Amino acid sequence: MLDRCYNSTSGGYQNYGERGIKVCSDWLDFSKFLNFWGFPPFEDASIGRIDNNGNYEPANCEWQTQEQQNDNTRRNKFITWNGKTQTIKDWAKEYNIGSRRLSERLRRGWTIEKSLTTACPKGYQAERDERIENNKKNWAAKGQIYRKRSKDKKKTEQ
Protein backbone atom coordinates (compact mmCIF):
# COMPACT_ATOMS: atom_id res chain seq x y z
CA MET A 1 0.00 0.00 0.00
CA LEU A 2 2.67 2.49 1.03
CA ASP A 3 5.08 1.31 -1.64
CA ARG A 4 2.53 1.64 -4.44
CA CYS A 5 1.40 5.08 -3.28
CA TYR A 6 4.69 6.74 -2.30
CA ASN A 7 7.64 4.93 -3.89
CA SER A 8 8.06 6.22 -7.44
CA THR A 9 10.37 3.28 -8.28
CA SER A 10 7.71 0.73 -7.32
CA GLY A 11 6.22 -1.25 -10.20
CA GLY A 12 2.71 -0.26 -9.16
CA TYR A 13 3.38 3.42 -8.54
CA GLN A 14 1.96 4.55 -11.89
CA ASN A 15 -1.40 2.98 -11.00
CA TYR A 16 -1.53 4.39 -7.47
CA GLY A 17 0.73 7.28 -6.42
CA GLU A 18 0.94 8.76 -9.90
CA ARG A 19 -2.88 8.78 -10.03
CA GLY A 20 -3.01 10.60 -6.69
CA ILE A 21 -4.03 7.62 -4.53
CA LYS A 22 -2.97 8.26 -0.93
CA VAL A 23 -2.94 6.38 2.36
CA CYS A 24 -4.80 7.73 5.41
CA SER A 25 -2.23 9.72 7.45
CA ASP A 26 -2.86 7.63 10.59
CA TRP A 27 -2.00 4.45 8.66
CA LEU A 28 1.47 5.74 7.80
CA ASP A 29 2.33 4.53 11.31
CA PHE A 30 2.05 0.73 11.18
CA SER A 31 1.10 0.42 14.85
CA LYS A 32 -1.91 2.70 14.23
CA PHE A 33 -2.80 0.71 11.10
CA LEU A 34 -2.61 -2.57 13.06
CA ASN A 35 -4.59 -1.07 15.93
CA PHE A 36 -7.34 -0.04 13.49
CA TRP A 37 -7.53 -3.27 11.45
CA GLY A 38 -6.14 -5.94 13.73
CA PHE A 39 -4.95 -9.15 12.14
CA PRO A 40 -6.56 -10.57 8.99
CA PRO A 41 -9.89 -12.26 9.81
CA PHE A 42 -9.37 -15.11 7.32
CA GLU A 43 -6.53 -16.77 5.44
CA ASP A 44 -5.16 -14.77 2.49
CA ALA A 45 -7.22 -11.69 3.42
CA SER A 46 -5.87 -8.36 2.24
CA ILE A 47 -6.93 -4.75 2.58
CA GLY A 48 -8.76 -3.67 -0.55
CA ARG A 49 -10.32 -0.41 -1.64
CA ILE A 50 -14.05 -0.48 -2.34
CA ASP A 51 -13.71 2.32 -4.91
CA ASN A 52 -10.47 1.67 -6.80
CA ASN A 53 -10.21 5.37 -7.61
CA GLY A 54 -10.38 6.31 -3.93
CA ASN A 55 -7.74 6.52 -1.24
CA TYR A 56 -6.73 3.95 1.33
CA GLU A 57 -8.88 5.24 4.20
CA PRO A 58 -11.38 3.75 6.66
CA ALA A 59 -14.51 4.58 4.65
CA ASN A 60 -13.06 3.09 1.45
CA CYS A 61 -11.30 -0.07 2.68
CA GLU A 62 -12.31 -3.54 3.80
CA TRP A 63 -10.84 -7.00 4.20
CA GLN A 64 -11.15 -8.73 0.83
CA THR A 65 -10.46 -12.08 -0.78
CA GLN A 66 -8.15 -12.27 -3.80
CA GLU A 67 -11.21 -12.78 -5.99
CA GLN A 68 -12.75 -9.54 -4.70
CA GLN A 69 -9.45 -7.75 -5.33
CA ASN A 70 -9.37 -9.10 -8.89
CA ASP A 71 -12.94 -7.96 -9.53
CA ASN A 72 -12.17 -4.42 -8.40
CA THR A 73 -9.70 -3.31 -11.05
CA ARG A 74 -9.83 -0.71 -13.80
CA ARG A 75 -9.05 -3.34 -16.42
CA ASN A 76 -12.36 -5.17 -15.85
CA LYS A 77 -14.87 -4.78 -18.63
CA PHE A 78 -18.50 -4.43 -17.59
CA ILE A 79 -21.32 -5.50 -19.86
CA THR A 80 -24.99 -4.67 -19.52
CA TRP A 81 -27.53 -7.08 -20.95
CA ASN A 82 -31.23 -7.41 -20.15
CA GLY A 83 -30.89 -4.64 -17.57
CA LYS A 84 -28.12 -6.38 -15.64
CA THR A 85 -24.50 -5.17 -15.48
CA GLN A 86 -21.59 -7.40 -14.49
CA THR A 87 -18.04 -8.27 -15.43
CA ILE A 88 -17.20 -10.65 -18.25
CA LYS A 89 -16.04 -13.15 -15.64
CA ASP A 90 -19.39 -12.99 -13.83
CA TRP A 91 -21.35 -13.39 -17.07
CA ALA A 92 -19.13 -16.33 -18.00
CA LYS A 93 -19.74 -17.99 -14.64
CA GLU A 94 -23.49 -17.43 -14.87
CA TYR A 95 -23.70 -18.96 -18.37
CA ASN A 96 -21.00 -21.59 -17.76
CA ILE A 97 -18.68 -20.32 -20.49
CA GLY A 98 -14.94 -19.80 -20.18
CA SER A 99 -14.26 -16.11 -19.59
CA ARG A 100 -11.54 -16.01 -22.25
CA ARG A 101 -13.90 -17.68 -24.70
CA LEU A 102 -16.58 -15.07 -23.92
CA SER A 103 -14.08 -12.22 -24.32
CA GLU A 104 -12.94 -13.63 -27.64
CA ARG A 105 -16.50 -13.99 -28.92
CA LEU A 106 -17.22 -10.36 -28.07
CA ARG A 107 -13.92 -9.21 -29.60
CA ARG A 108 -14.90 -10.93 -32.85
CA GLY A 109 -18.13 -8.94 -32.95
CA TRP A 110 -20.63 -11.47 -31.61
CA THR A 111 -23.64 -9.95 -29.85
CA ILE A 112 -23.78 -10.42 -26.09
CA GLU A 113 -26.84 -12.63 -26.51
CA LYS A 114 -25.17 -14.93 -29.05
CA SER A 115 -21.94 -14.95 -27.00
CA LEU A 116 -23.74 -16.07 -23.85
CA THR A 117 -26.28 -18.48 -25.31
CA THR A 118 -24.09 -20.38 -27.77
CA ALA A 119 -22.97 -23.60 -26.13
CA CYS A 120 -19.28 -24.18 -25.64
CA PRO A 121 -17.39 -27.47 -25.33
CA LYS A 122 -16.05 -26.73 -21.86
CA GLY A 123 -17.75 -24.99 -18.99
CA TYR A 124 -16.42 -22.07 -16.97
CA GLN A 125 -14.66 -24.12 -14.31
CA ALA A 126 -13.15 -26.67 -16.72
CA GLU A 127 -11.68 -23.90 -18.89
CA ARG A 128 -10.39 -22.06 -15.82
CA ASP A 129 -8.80 -25.21 -14.36
CA GLU A 130 -7.14 -25.98 -17.71
CA ARG A 131 -5.75 -22.44 -17.96
CA ILE A 132 -4.37 -22.59 -14.40
CA GLU A 133 -2.72 -25.95 -15.10
CA ASN A 134 -1.18 -24.64 -18.33
CA ASN A 135 0.09 -21.56 -16.50
CA LYS A 136 1.74 -23.77 -13.86
CA LYS A 137 3.43 -25.89 -16.54
CA ASN A 138 4.61 -22.82 -18.46
CA TRP A 139 5.94 -21.21 -15.30
CA ALA A 140 7.80 -24.40 -14.32
CA ALA A 141 9.31 -24.68 -17.81
CA LYS A 142 9.91 -21.00 -18.58
CA GLY A 143 9.72 -19.15 -15.27
CA GLN A 144 13.17 -17.64 -15.71
CA ILE A 145 11.98 -16.00 -18.95
CA TYR A 146 8.98 -14.40 -17.22
CA ARG A 147 11.15 -13.16 -14.35
CA LYS A 148 13.65 -11.65 -16.79
CA ARG A 149 10.89 -9.95 -18.81
CA SER A 150 9.47 -8.50 -15.61
CA LYS A 151 12.88 -7.15 -14.50
CA ASP A 152 13.55 -5.72 -17.98
CA LYS A 153 10.13 -4.03 -18.03
CA LYS A 154 10.75 -2.43 -14.65
CA LYS A 155 14.13 -1.11 -15.87
CA THR A 156 12.57 0.52 -18.95
CA GLU A 157 9.77 2.08 -16.87
CA GLN A 158 12.25 3.86 -14.61
Secondary structure in CASP SS format (residue, H / E / C, confidence):
PFRMAT SS
TARGET T0000
AUTHOR 0000-0000-0000
METHOD secondary structure of the structure
MODEL  1
M C 1.00
L H 1.00
D H 1.00
R H 1.00
C H 1.00
Y H 1.00
N C 1.00
S C 1.00
T C 1.00
S C 1.00
G C 1.00
G C 1.00
Y H 1.00
Q H 1.00
N H 1.00
Y C 1.00
G H 1.00
E H 1.00
R H 1.00
G C 1.00
I C 1.00
K C 1.00
V E 1.00
C C 1.00
S H 1.00
D H 1.00
W H 1.00
L H 1.00
D C 1.00
F H 1.00
S H 1.00
K H 1.00
F H 1.00
L H 1.00
N H 1.00
F H 1.00
W H 1.00
G C 1.00
F C 1.00
P C 1.00
P C 1.00
F C 1.00
E C 1.00
D C 1.00
A C 1.00
S E 1.00
I E 1.00
G E 1.00
R E 1.00
I C 1.00
D C 1.00
N C 1.00
N C 1.00
G C 1.00
N C 1.00
Y E 1.00
E C 1.00
P H 1.00
A H 1.00
N H 1.00
C E 1.00
E E 1.00
W E 1.00
Q E 1.00
T C 1.00
Q H 1.00
E H 1.00
Q H 1.00
Q H 1.00
N H 1.00
D H 1.00
N C 1.00
T C 1.00
R C 1.00
R C 1.00
N C 1.00
K C 1.00
F E 1.00
I E 1.00
T E 1.00
W E 1.00
N C 1.00
G C 1.00
K E 1.00
T E 1.00
Q E 1.00
T E 1.00
I H 1.00
K H 1.00
D H 1.00
W H 1.00
A H 1.00
K H 1.00
E H 1.00
Y H 1.00
N C 1.00
I C 1.00
G C 1.00
S H 1.00
R H 1.00
R H 1.00
L H 1.00
S H 1.00
E H 1.00
R H 1.00
L H 1.00
R H 1.00
R C 1.00
G C 1.00
W C 1.00
T C 1.00
I H 1.00
E H 1.00
K H 1.00
S H 1.00
L H 1.00
T H 1.00
T C 1.00
A C 1.00
C C 1.00
P C 1.00
K C 1.00
G C 1.00
Y H 1.00
Q H 1.00
A H 1.00
E H 1.00
R H 1.00
D H 1.00
E H 1.00
R H 1.00
I H 1.00
E H 1.00
N H 1.00
N H 1.00
K H 1.00
K H 1.00
N H 1.00
W H 1.00
A H 1.00
A H 1.00
K H 1.00
G H 1.00
Q H 1.00
I H 1.00
Y H 1.00
R H 1.00
K H 1.00
R H 1.00
S H 1.00
K H 1.00
D H 1.00
K H 1.00
K H 1.00
K H 1.00
T H 1.00
E H 1.00
Q C 1.00
END
